[in-house]
Amino acid sequence: MKSKDNHGLALQSKESQVDALDFLRKAIETIDFQQNDLLLYFSLVQVYKWVCPVCLTPFRSYISFIKHLRYEEHSKVCRYCGKEFAKSDDLIQHIVRKHLIHGVYGF
């Protein structure tokens, strides 16, 4: 049995599984916020324990999350404010400190 919310998104009952990531992305797309990605990050963290603050990829394990942060090539431009960095580590530190995303590398 499906019901519709105010944004036209179908919510499914317990019998059928909802892909939480797709649901959150669709929900966020219907809302016009200046910091859409920051809102999406905080929404994803409610569903997934580990979310990359740079590319918003969710992870179920800490080890996968850390490997992704250390070895995955990321853009060196902050998705939240547009500031550019020479190194990915500097970008991660900026995101954690300036955009209130805590928990990465113990910052």
Residue, then its C-alpha position, 0 to 999 in steps of 0.5 A: m500500500k502506497s501513500k503520497d506525502n506533500h511533495g508527491l513522493a511515494l512512501q512504501s509500506k513495511e512489506s516492500q523495501v524503500d531504498a533510503l538513499d534514493f528516497l532522501r535524494k528525491a526528497i531533497e531535490t524537491i526542496d529549494f535550499q541554498q545549501n542543498d548538499l549540506l542538507l543532503y549530507f545531514s539527512l544521509v547521516q541519519v540513515y547511514k553511519w558513515v558518509c563521505p563529506v566530499c562526495l556524499t557517498p554512504f558507507r556501512s562500515y568504518i573501514s570502507f569509509i576511511k579507505h575511500l577518504r584516503y585513496e579515492e581521488h576527490s574534487k578539490v573544490c568544496r561542494y558547500c561553498g566553492k572554495e578550492f584547495a591544493k590537497s584533498d586533506d586540506l579540503i576535508q579539514h575545511i569541510v569538517r571545520k567550516h561546515l560543522i561536519h564533525g567526526v572525520y579524522g577526529f576533528 
